[in-house]
Structure formats: C-alpha cells, structure tokens
Amino acid sequence: MTQRYTSKGVVCIQSMSKLLVFGYGNPGRGDDALGPLLIEQINQLELIDVSCLTDMQLLIEHASDLIGYQQILFVDADVSCDEPFEVTEIYPEKDDSYTSHALTPAALLFIFRQIYQRKAPSSMLLRIRGYDFELGDTLSKQANYNLNAAFKYLQQWHLH
C-alpha cells in the first residue's frame, strides 16, 4: 500500500467500515477552515459506517472519541503540503505537542495508546493545501479548489 498522495501519484487506501473522519481548524481564519468544511460535505452524504467530528484543534480529551473505530482520517489545512493535498499514514508518536494545549494527530494516537493500553486505530492524515490564515479571512479560491479535489478523492476512496 502506498502511503502518500500528491497530485503526482495516487495512494491506495483500503476501504474499511467504522471510519471516523476528524476535521479540525478554525473557521474564523480563512483557509484554516478546510478541515471542518470537508466534514460538512461528508456529512451531507449521510454515509453508513462513517462518522464525522470537528473541532478547532486536537485535544487530549479527543482520545476517547477514537474508541470503536477501525480507521481514523484526520483532516487539516496545511500551508506546507503539496497542492492540492497530501495523504500520509500516521502512527502514535510522542512529540513536542504531547504536553501542549493543541496536539498533532500522532500525539493524540500516542495518548490513546497510553490511556487505553491498546493499539491505536489505523490512521491517515489528509492535509489540504491552504494559503490565507489571517483572522477574518474567507476561504481563498485556490483553497476551495483544493477542498473540492480532496472531497472527490475521498468519494473515490471510501465515500460512495
């Protein structure tokens, strides 16, 4: 299984039931809203075996939200990823965010493993390329294009 998607290549992700799609970001900061906006689109599909969750950031308390899922797809805006988006497999990892207020997905998986003393669900991180993150910005035209590309990709992967 390939572990990364860019506009230059396609990743193969096994379709699984019990999927949690967790989009996070601040809707008041322009392109940072990409994660929650993707969740809005997915929710409209009313899919069986797919649950959605949004928040402004990942917190330690979200470890309990991962219980009962076979696979987690974290969705976030990113200023440094390739256009239009990238998907990477992620693993539990104790990193610098472990003790901060906002966590990385890998740190959240690490906390899940520490709290529940079991393997964390298989997880991927979908980073959608964003450009404008200032307070009060609206979604940029290019970020909207990237959002639509990510949604189409997910529809082909699992959301059908």
C-alpha positions in Angstrom: 0.0 0.0 0.0 1.3 3.4 -1.0 1.3 5.8 2.0 1.1 9.2 0.3 -0.9 11.0 -2.2 0.1 14.1 -4.1 -1.1 15.4 -7.4 1.7 13.3 -9.0 0.6 10.0 -7.6 -2.3 8.1 -6.1 -2.4 6.3 -2.7 -4.4 3.1 -2.3 -6.3 3.1 0.9 -8.2 0.0 1.9 -11.9 0.7 2.4 -13.0 -0.2 5.9 -16.1 0.1 8.0 -16.2 2.1 11.2 -14.3 5.1 9.8 -14.0 8.3 11.8 -13.3 11.4 9.7 -12.0 14.1 12.1 -11.6 17.6 10.6 -10.1 20.3 12.6 -9.3 24.0 12.1 -10.5 27.5 12.9 -13.4 28.6 10.6 -12.6 32.2 11.5 -9.1 32.1 10.0 -9.8 31.7 6.2 -8.2 28.5 4.8 -7.8 27.0 8.3 -11.5 26.1 7.9 -10.6 23.4 5.3 -10.9 20.5 7.8 -14.4 21.5 9.1 -15.6 22.4 5.6 -14.7 18.9 4.3 -16.6 17.4 7.2 -19.7 19.5 6.2 -19.5 18.0 2.7 -19.1 14.4 4.0 -22.0 14.8 6.5 -24.3 15.7 3.6 -23.7 12.3 2.2 -25.2 10.5 5.3 -22.9 7.5 4.9 -23.2 4.3 6.8 -20.2 3.3 8.9 -18.7 6.8 8.6 -18.8 9.2 11.5 -17.6 12.7 11.4 -16.2 15.0 14.1 -14.9 18.6 14.0 -13.2 20.9 16.4 -10.9 23.9 16.3 -7.9 21.8 17.4 -6.9 18.3 18.7 -7.1 18.0 22.5 -6.2 15.2 24.9 -9.9 14.7 25.5 -10.3 13.6 21.9 -8.6 10.3 22.7 -11.9 8.9 23.9 -13.5 9.9 20.6 -11.3 7.3 18.8 -12.8 4.4 20.6 -14.7 1.9 18.5 -13.2 2.9 15.1 -11.1 0.7 12.9 -9.7 3.7 10.9 -9.3 7.4 11.6 -8.8 10.0 8.9 -7.6 13.3 10.3 -8.2 16.3 8.1 -6.4 19.7 8.4 -5.3 22.7 6.4 -1.6 23.0 5.7 0.5 25.7 4.3 3.4 23.5 3.5 2.0 20.4 1.8 1.9 19.8 -2.0 -1.1 21.1 -3.9 -3.9 20.1 -3.9 -3.5 17.9 -0.8 -1.4 15.0 0.6 -2.5 11.9 2.5 0.0 10.1 4.8 -0.2 7.2 7.1 0.5 8.3 10.7 1.5 6.3 13.8 1.4 7.0 17.5 4.3 9.2 18.4 5.2 11.2 21.5 6.2 14.6 20.1 6.6 18.2 21.4 2.8 18.7 21.2 2.3 15.9 23.8 2.1 18.3 26.7 0.6 21.3 24.9 -2.9 22.5 24.5 -3.1 21.6 20.8 -1.9 18.2 19.7 -0.7 16.6 16.5 -2.7 13.6 15.3 0.4 11.4 16.0 0.5 12.7 19.6 -3.3 12.0 20.0 -2.8 8.4 18.9 0.1 8.1 21.4 -2.1 9.4 24.2 -4.9 6.9 23.1 -2.4 4.1 23.3 -1.1 5.2 26.7 -4.6 5.7 28.2 -6.3 2.6 26.9 -3.2 0.3 26.8 -4.1 -1.0 23.3 -3.2 -0.4 19.7 -4.5 2.9 18.3 -6.7 2.6 15.2 -5.1 2.7 11.8 -4.8 6.4 10.9 -4.2 8.7 8.0 -3.7 12.4 7.8 -5.2 14.4 4.9 -3.5 17.8 4.6 -5.3 20.1 2.3 -3.2 23.0 1.0 -4.2 26.4 2.3 -2.8 29.9 1.7 -4.6 32.5 3.8 -4.9 32.0 7.6 -5.4 35.5 9.0 -8.2 36.2 11.4 -11.3 37.3 9.4 -10.1 35.9 6.1 -12.5 34.0 3.9 -11.7 30.8 2.1 -9.3 31.5 -0.8 -10.2 30.5 -4.3 -7.3 28.1 -4.6 -8.0 26.5 -1.2 -11.6 25.9 -2.3 -10.3 24.2 -5.4 -8.1 22.0 -3.2 -11.0 21.3 -0.9 -13.1 20.1 -3.9 -10.2 17.9 -5.1 -9.8 16.3 -1.7 -13.6 15.6 -1.5 -13.6 14.0 -4.9 -10.6 11.8 -3.9 -12.4 10.7 -0.7 -15.6 9.9 -2.7 -13.5 7.6 -4.9 -11.7 6.1 -1.9 -14.5 5.3 0.6 -17.3 7.7 0.4 -19.5 6.1 -2.3 
